[in-house]
Amino acid sequence: MKKVILITTAVVLMTGSASANAATATSTMTNTVTISNNCTIAATGFTTTYDPIVANASTVQNATATVTTTCTLGDATTVTLDQGANAASGSTAAAPLRRVKNGTTYLNYGLYSDTGHTVTWGSTGVSGTGTGLPVALPIYAQLPAGQAGAAGTYTDTVIATVTY
């Protein structure tokens, strides 16, 4: 019986002395996240009716389109609109002369950055700062009065670009 007790005591003493010799070491780690400048853009064109005989014979037709950008917080942005697929002769990127088309017939129109329709939106663009959230920019469209055209649907394609 004595032998059994001595062996048990020796095992307990050896286990206890092993814990007393344990040590720890530490290290730090650096975690890094890099946010790159980035933007997305989506444009929605205008849809309107035009009556060259009565309503728009002497009154312009106004409509609104939208371009929405989502850009990294703090990004400096510029949104530009190109001349469109049916630009008139003499059109430039800075002063576009846009037209909607139905077959071989055209109607002139303009896209503006202000409600007064005085600042043409072209390659000079509209500047802003990214918020990290979607930002909708209104585009004010205007068709001049007194344009003649056959009944039908007139279209144009304009490319919106965000530079950041």
C-alpha positions in Angstrom: 0.0 0.0 0.0 2.8 2.4 0.7 4.2 2.0 -2.7 1.0 3.1 -4.4 0.8 6.3 -2.3 4.4 7.2 -3.1 3.9 6.8 -6.8 0.8 8.9 -6.8 2.5 11.6 -4.9 5.5 11.6 -7.3 3.2 11.9 -10.3 1.4 14.9 -8.7 4.7 16.6 -7.9 6.0 16.1 -11.4 2.9 17.5 -13.0 2.9 20.6 -10.7 6.6 21.3 -11.4 6.0 21.2 -15.2 3.4 24.0 -14.9 5.7 26.2 -12.9 8.3 26.1 -15.8 5.7 27.2 -18.5 6.4 30.6 -20.2 4.6 32.9 -22.7 5.7 35.0 -25.6 3.7 37.7 -27.4 3.9 39.3 -30.8 1.8 42.1 -32.4 0.4 41.9 -35.9 -0.5 44.9 -38.1 -3.8 44.6 -40.0 -4.1 46.8 -43.1 -7.0 47.7 -45.3 -6.5 49.9 -48.3 -9.5 51.7 -49.9 -9.0 52.5 -53.6 -10.7 55.3 -55.3 -13.7 54.0 -57.2 -16.9 55.2 -58.7 -20.0 53.7 -60.4 -22.3 55.7 -62.7 -25.9 55.1 -63.9 -27.9 57.4 -66.2 -31.6 57.6 -66.9 -32.6 59.6 -70.0 -35.6 61.8 -70.3 -38.9 60.8 -72.0 -41.4 63.5 -73.1 -43.9 64.4 -75.7 -43.5 67.2 -78.2 -46.4 68.8 -80.1 -45.1 71.0 -82.9 -48.6 72.1 -84.0 -50.1 73.4 -80.8 -48.3 73.0 -77.4 -44.7 73.4 -78.7 -45.3 75.7 -81.7 -44.2 78.6 -79.5 -43.3 77.1 -76.2 -40.2 75.0 -75.3 -40.6 71.5 -74.0 -38.7 70.8 -70.7 -37.9 67.4 -69.3 -35.5 66.0 -66.7 -33.0 63.2 -66.8 -30.7 61.9 -64.0 -27.2 60.7 -63.6 -26.3 58.9 -60.4 -22.8 58.4 -59.1 -21.5 56.5 -56.1 -17.9 57.3 -55.4 -15.4 56.7 -52.6 -15.7 59.2 -49.8 -13.6 62.3 -50.5 -13.0 61.5 -54.2 -13.0 64.6 -56.4 -15.4 63.8 -59.3 -16.4 65.3 -62.6 -19.4 64.0 -64.6 -19.4 64.8 -68.3 -21.9 64.2 -71.1 -20.8 63.5 -74.6 -22.3 65.1 -77.8 -24.7 62.2 -78.4 -25.0 59.9 -81.4 -26.8 62.5 -83.6 -24.8 65.6 -83.0 -25.4 68.5 -85.4 -22.7 69.9 -87.7 -20.5 72.4 -85.7 -21.0 70.5 -82.4 -18.1 70.3 -80.1 -17.5 68.4 -76.8 -17.6 71.7 -74.9 -20.6 73.1 -76.7 -22.6 70.1 -78.0 -25.5 70.5 -80.5 -27.5 67.5 -79.6 -30.4 66.0 -81.7 -32.9 63.2 -81.3 -33.6 61.3 -84.5 -36.4 59.5 -86.2 -35.4 58.1 -89.6 -33.8 61.0 -91.3 -35.6 63.7 -89.3 -34.0 65.4 -86.3 -35.2 67.6 -83.4 -32.7 69.7 -81.6 -32.4 69.6 -77.8 -30.1 70.6 -75.1 -28.9 69.2 -71.8 -28.2 71.6 -68.9 -26.9 71.5 -65.4 -29.1 74.3 -64.2 -32.9 74.8 -64.0 -32.6 78.0 -66.1 -31.2 76.1 -69.0 -28.3 78.4 -69.4 -25.3 76.1 -68.6 -24.9 73.5 -71.3 -23.7 70.1 -69.9 -20.9 68.9 -72.0 -17.2 68.0 -71.6 -16.7 70.7 -69.0 -18.9 68.6 -66.7 -20.3 69.0 -63.2 -17.8 68.6 -60.3 -18.5 67.1 -56.9 -17.0 65.1 -54.1 -17.7 61.5 -53.4 -19.8 60.7 -50.3 -19.6 56.9 -50.4 -23.4 57.0 -51.1 -25.4 57.4 -54.3 -25.6 61.0 -55.5 -28.3 61.8 -58.1 -27.5 64.8 -60.3 -30.5 66.2 -62.3 -30.0 66.9 -66.0 -32.4 69.6 -67.3 -33.4 68.9 -70.9 -35.0 71.4 -73.3 -36.4 71.1 -76.8 -36.7 74.4 -78.5 -40.2 75.5 -79.7 -41.3 75.5 -83.4 -39.5 72.4 -84.6 -41.2 70.4 -87.4 -41.2 66.6 -87.4 -43.3 63.7 -88.4 -45.2 61.7 -85.8 -43.0 59.0 -84.3 -40.4 58.3 -81.6 -37.1 60.3 -81.7 -34.1 59.0 -79.8 -30.5 59.9 -79.1 -27.8 58.1 -77.1 -25.6 60.2 -74.8 -22.7 58.8 -72.9 -22.3 59.9 -69.3 -18.8 59.6 -67.8 -17.5 60.1 -64.2 -13.8 61.0 -63.8 -12.3 60.5 -60.4 
